[in-house]
Amino acid sequence: MQAMKEKILIIGGGIGGLVCGAILAKEGYSVCILEKHTVAGGGLHTFKRDGIEWETGMHVISGFQSGGVLKQLFTYIGVADKLRIKLASRDGFDHFHVASDGITYKMAIGRENFVETLGSYFPEEKENIRRYIDKVYEICNSVALYNLRAPSADIHINLEAMSISVNKMIETYTNNPKLQALLAWNTTLYGGEKDKTPAYVSALITQFYIEGASRFIDGSQQLADALIAVIEQNGGTVLTNTGVRFIDIQDRHVQKVITDKGQEFTADWYISAIHTSAMFKLMDTTKIQKSYYQRIDNIPNSYSAFTAYITFKPQSFPYLNYTGFYAPDYDEVWKCAEYTDENWPRGCMYLTPPITNNDSFAQKMIVNTIMNFDTVRQWENTTVGKRGEAYKDFKKQCENKLLDMMEKVFPDIRSKIDNIFSASPLTIRDYFGTKDGANYGSVKDCNNMIVLNISIRTKMDNLLLTGQNINLHGILGVPLTAIATCGELLGLEKLLNKINTS
């Protein structure tokens, strides 16, 4: 008689839940994912407006080049060859424009290419740049999971890189304030905060993109759909429009979950792929160890964002095969979250997502900037589409401020725009279920790493965690955490061996 498959119930169908589901379904578990929205995908999800497809979160990616960590993972899962991906410009995958002196700096793909290109702006600092990038690669090589290695006694994360902030590490390699700012150009990609963000976080993100910055052609939903197909082909199910209302816990053991529709689901193991604060709201917290619950629930969250979605008139604006960053001045790099009503925004990121058979002109542009939840807190008790005229006016004002900033780079951009709409931290909170619309998971603070750490294992004996609050966020961090989560069930070394030999 064939043994019964162990049942896995995953709460949340974002990238973390889907990667866990695909791995476990492939390895013979009976997987069921419950997703509250109409479409699974989380940050991979795309939506249509006026017939145009828009990404919600996964705008800039990497790791899909030959030898890349995500290429290896998704080859093992069986979806790598189904993804349509465009490599960014090798001569400048990121452009950083500083308005104060009008210079646009280019960050190039490839370790040596990056050093040579950035060094061309600072010839006297070229060796310092090389030493810094060497340190970045050294740190990345010490992070076992990033290299698809199981942690061991002699392979562990660089402790110095955990205990020092990224700005402090940069300052040990150069005294040039302009170069210091440029080496921290991509802070908005990892929720960077001065004197807080550990150097290893910046190192991982920086090296990750230097090796293969790219984008999804026609949107990121393709990865979500491919993962769902793997789950279903292996007998699993992904149920949308199925939000969880209650997680029933008895004696530190999850007994069942109850959905908004009153359905009850039981499993051998449960994985929460949603924000930890959202998960705790589904529980009777008197059944949880108080110190455990309060410590995790009180971990601060990263800042949120305001995003403008721009549609261009046909063949009016060039396709940009790079991601642009804008700062009024060099010292603004770390100050984007420190704004007033008068000086917001203090910088932005922009890109033109690629579409099939169009390398010359851009169909659309996404402009993203930091916005704290307090800026929209007056509307926190409203719901999508029912926030009132004052909120609409607020968003329109924000759109115009962003366009004023974009005109510093592209003076005639307004004349080329066909339509514009936007999303605020309220949108992120309501669609992604993150506390206060946090864009980059919980805060990583080099001054308090132990207290802020969230383990994959919980105080419940059959409940595991995954997602952007554990370890690292985004297209890099969440799939790696999913590997670690699945490793709790499959054996991490065994799973990594299968991934590495695919």
N, C-alpha and C positions, 0 to 999 in steps of 0.2 A: 504494500500500500504506500502511495506517495505521501510524504509528510506534508502537513498543512503549512502554507506559507505564513510567516509572521506578518502581522498587519502593522502598517505604519500610517498614522494619520498626521498630516502636515497642515498646520493652521497658517494660511497665507500663501498666495500663489505668485509672489514676486520672484526675482531671480534666485534668491537663496532657497526658497521653497521648491522652485522648479528644478534647480540643479540637484538638490538633495533627492527629490522625487525621481529624477531620471537615473541617478546613480543607483539608488536602492531598488527601483523597478528592474533595472538592468541586472542587478545582482540577485534577483529572485524574491524580493519582498513584495507583498501586496500593498500597493500604495494608493492612498486617497488624499487628495489635496482639496481643502476648502478655501475658496476665495470669495470675498464679499462683493467684489465688483463684477460688472458684466463681462469683463475680459481679464484673463490672467496675464501677468507680466510685470506688475509693479513698475519699477523704473525702466523696464524694457517696453512698457506699453506705449503704443502710439494711438493717436486719435485723429479723426478727420474733421476738418472745418472748411466749408466751401469747396469740398472736393479735394483738398490738399492734406496729405498725411504729415502729422507732426509728432516728433518724439517728446516724451515727457521728462526724460532724465538722462538717458545714456547717449549723450551727444558726441563725446570724445572717447575713443577706445584704444586699446593696444593689446599686445600679447598674442596676436593671431599670425604673426610672421613665422617663418620656419624656425623651429626651436623655441617658439614663444610658449609661455606657461599655459595660456588659454588655448592655444592651438593643440597642445598635448592633451589637455583635459577634454576638450570637445571632440577630439579625434577618438579618444577612448569611449566617450558617450555615444559617438556615432553621428554627430551633426556638423562637424567642422567643414565638410565639403558641401554643405547645403547653404552656407552663409555667404552673402555678397558683401565684400568689404573693399574699401578703397584706401590705399596707403596715402598718407599726407605727403606733402612736398619734402623730399630729402634735404633740400637746401634750407628749409625753414618750415617745420611743422607747426611751430608757434611763432607769431610775430608780437613783440611787445612794444607798443607805441607810447613814448613819453612826451606829453604835450609841452612841457616846459622848455625843452630844447628841440622838439620836432624830430627826434631820432626814432626810427623803428628798428629794433634789434630782432635778429632772427635766431631761433633755436633749431639746430639741425639734427636730423636723424643719424644715428651712429655715434659711438663713443668718441672716436678721434675726430669725426666730422663736427661734432658738437663743440669740442675744445677748440678746433681750428677756427670755426665760424665765430664763436663768441670772443675768442682771443683776437680776432681781427679788429674788434672795436677797442680792445684794451691790450695792445702789444706788450706793454710792460708787465701785464698781469697774466700773461698766457700760462706760465708755469704754475702760478697759483690756481688758475682755473683747472689745469690738469690735475694738480694735487687734490683739489676739492672733488672733482669727478672720480678720481681714483678712490677716494674715501667713500663716496656714494656707492660705488660698485663693491667695495670691500664690505660695507654694511649689508648690502643686498645679498651678497654671497653668504653672509652669516645667518640669514633668515631661512631656516630649513624649509618650511612649507612653501615659501616663494620659489624655491628651487626644486619643489616636489620631492623633498627628502623628509624622512621622519626625524623628529628631534631626537638627539642622543646626548650622551655626556660630553662629547667633544664638539658637537655642532649645535650652537645655540645663538640666539639673537645677541648682537653686540650690546653689552650692558651700557657702555658709554652712550651709545646712540639712543638708548631708552631714557637716560637720565639727564641728557643735555638737550636744550631746545634747538630747533633748526637755525634760528638767527645767531645763537651763540656759536654753533658749529661753523657757520659761514664766516663769522668774524675771526675765527682762528686761522683762516686761510687768506683773508684779504682785509686791508684797512680802507679800501676804496669804497666810499658809501654808495656810489652808483652801481658798482659791480655787486656789492652786497645785496642791493635791491633786486638786481637782475637775476641773481642766483636763487632768489625767492619769488620769481615771477609768477609761478603757478600756484600760489597759496590758495586761491579760490577753488582749486580742484580737490583740495583735501581739508577744507575748513580750517586753514592755518590760523593760529593765533600767536602773536609775538610772545616770547618768554614762556610759552606753554607747549606748543606742538613739539613732540619728540622728534629728534633728528631722523630716526628710522622711518617715520611716516613720510616725511619729505623725500628721503632717499629712495624708498620703494616707488613712490609715484613718479619721481623724476627719472629714474633709470628705466622704469616700465615704459614711459613714453619716448624716451630717447631711442629705445630699441625698436619701436615700431608704431608710432602714432598713426592712427587710422580712424575710419568712420564706417558705419553701416550704410550701404547704398539702399535707398528707399526705406530706411528706418529700422529700428531695433526690434520691432515686434517679431521679425523673422526668427530671431533666436528663441524667443518665448514659444512661438508656434512649433519650432523644431523640437524643443525640449518636451512640450506637451505630447507631440507625436510619439516620442520615445517612451514616455510613461504609458500612453494608451496602447502602444504596440506590445508592451510587456504586461498587459492586463490591468494596468492602473487606471484611475479616474481622476479628472480634474473638474470639480464642481464649482461653477461660477454662480453669482447671485446667492451665495450661501455663506453668510457671515456667521461667526460663532458668537453666541450670546453668553454661554456659561461653560467654564471648565470645572468639572466636578472632581474635587480632591478629597480623598479619605486616607488617613494614616500615611501621608506623604506619598500617595500613589494616585495617579490620574485614573479615575474610573470610567469617565466618558466625557464627551463634549455635547452640548446642546446648541443647535443653530437658532437663528432668528425665526425660522419657520417651525421650530419645535421638534426638528428631527434629532435623533440621538445617534451618535457614532461612538463605537468602541474600537480599541486597538491594543496591540501589545506594547507599542511604543508611540509616543507623541512627540512631534517636533514643532516648536513655535518659531515661525519665520516672520513674526510681526514685531513691532517695537515693544520692548519689554514693559514700558508703562501701559501700553494698550493691552498687553497680555495680563498684567496684574488686575486690570479693571474687569476682566472676565472671571476672576477668581474670588472666592471667599478668603480674603487675606488673613482671617483669623486662623485658617488652616495651614498657614505658611509661617516658617520661622521669622519672627518679627525683624530681627537684625538683618537677615538676608534680604527680605523684601524691601525694607527701608533704605538699605545701602544702595541697592540697584535702582530703586525708583527715584532716588535723590541725585543720581549722577547727572550733571548738567549736559544739556544737548548743544550741538553745534548750531551755528546761525542758519537762517533760512535764506530765501532768494526771491527776487522779483524778476520775471521773465517776460520779455516782449517777443511776440511772434509776428514777423513781417513778411508779407507777400509782395513780390516785385512785379511790375509791369513786364510783359514778355520781352526778353532779350534787351533788358535795360541795365542790368547790374551784373558784373562779372562774377563767375564762380571763383571762390577763394579756396584753394586747396591747403588751407592752414587755419588754425584757430587764432583769432586776434585777441590781445589783451590791451586795454587802454588804462593809463594812469595819468592824472594831471601833472604829477611830479614823482620823482624817485621814492621819496619818503612816504608816499601814499600806499605803498605795497601792503603794509601791515595795518592800514587804518580804514579799510573799506567798511568795517562794521562799526566804526566810531564816527557816526555822522549825526548831523542835525537836519531839521526840515529844510534848512537853507542850503546846505552843501551836499545833500544826497543827489545823485550817487557819487561816490568817491573813486569810481573805477568800474570797468565792466569787462566781460568776455563776450565775444561774438563769433559766429561761424555761419557758413552757408552749407546746409546738409546736402550731400550728393544724391542725385536721382539718376535712374537708368538713362543712358544715351544722352547725357548733357554735361560736358566738361567745359563748356565755354561760358554759359550764362547761368546765373543763380535763379532758381524759382522762389527761394525763400531764405530768410535769415532768422536766427535765434540770437537774442541779446540777453545776457544773464548778468545780474548784479546782486550783491549782498543786500538783504533786507532783514532786519530783526523782527521777531513776531510782535514786539511791543508797538511797532509802527502801525499795525492793523488790529491791535487788541480791542479797540472799540467795537469791532464787528465780530468778535470771537464767538458769539452765541448765534450767529446767522448761519445759513446753509447756502450751498451753491445755487446761484440764480435768484436768491432772495435776500440779497444784502443791502438793497436800497440804492437810491440815486446818489447819495453822498459817497458811497463806495465806488460807484461807476465814475464819478467825477475825480475821485482820488486816483484811480487807475489811469484815467486819461492824462492827468497831470504828470504822473510818473512816466508814462509812455513818452510824453513830450520832452521831459527832462533827459530821458535816455537818448532820444533822437538828437537833442541839442549836443549831447556828448559825442554821438556817432558822427555828427557833422564836422567835428574836429578832425576826424580821419577821412571821411568821405563827404566833402562839402555839398555835393548835389544829391545826397541820398534821399531827401524828402521828395524830390521831384520824380523819383523812380518807384516810389511805394504805391502799391495798389490798395493794400489793406494792412491794418495792424490791430492786434488784440493782445491781451496780457493775462498773466497769472501771478498771484501774490502768495505770501506764506500761508494764507488761509486755504488756497487751492491745494498746496502741497500737503497741508495737514489733513484735509478732508479726503484727498484721493490716495495718499500714501499711508495714512494712519500714523504719521510720526508726531511725537509730542512737539507742539509749537512749530510745526512745519520744518523740523530740523532736516537739513539737506544732506548732512554728512555723518549721521549717527551721533553717538554720544561723544563728548569731548575727550580727547586724548591729551593728558597733561603730564609732562615729564617730571613735574614736582610731586605728583601723587599717583604714580602708576598702579600701585598695589590696590589702593582703595577704589580706583576707577575701573579696574579689570573686571570683566564679566566672563565667567566660565561657561563653556558649552553645557556642562552638566549642571543640573539644578538640584535643589533640596528635595525634589520629587524623584523617586527612583526610576520612573519610566518617562520622564520629560526632558528633552534636550532642546537647546537653543541654536539658532543660526540667524544670519542676517547682518545688516550693516552696523549694529551696535556691538557686535562681537569682533574683536581684532581690528578690522579695517573696512571701510565702506567701498561702494562703487563696483565697477566692472572687474577690478582686480580683487579687492578684499572680500566681497561677498562669495564668489565662487570658491576661493581658497578656504573660507570658513565653512562652506558647505562640505568640502572634502574632509575637513577636520571633524565636522558633525557626523558625517557618514562613517568616518573612521572609528567612532565610538562603538558602532554596531558591527562593522565589517573587519575591524582591525586596521589601524592606519597604515602600517608598513605593507600589509597585504594589498590594500587599495592602491597605495602609491606605486607599488610594483606593477600592478595592472595598468595604471595610467601611463607609466614610463615605458612600458613595453608595447603599447598600442601602435 
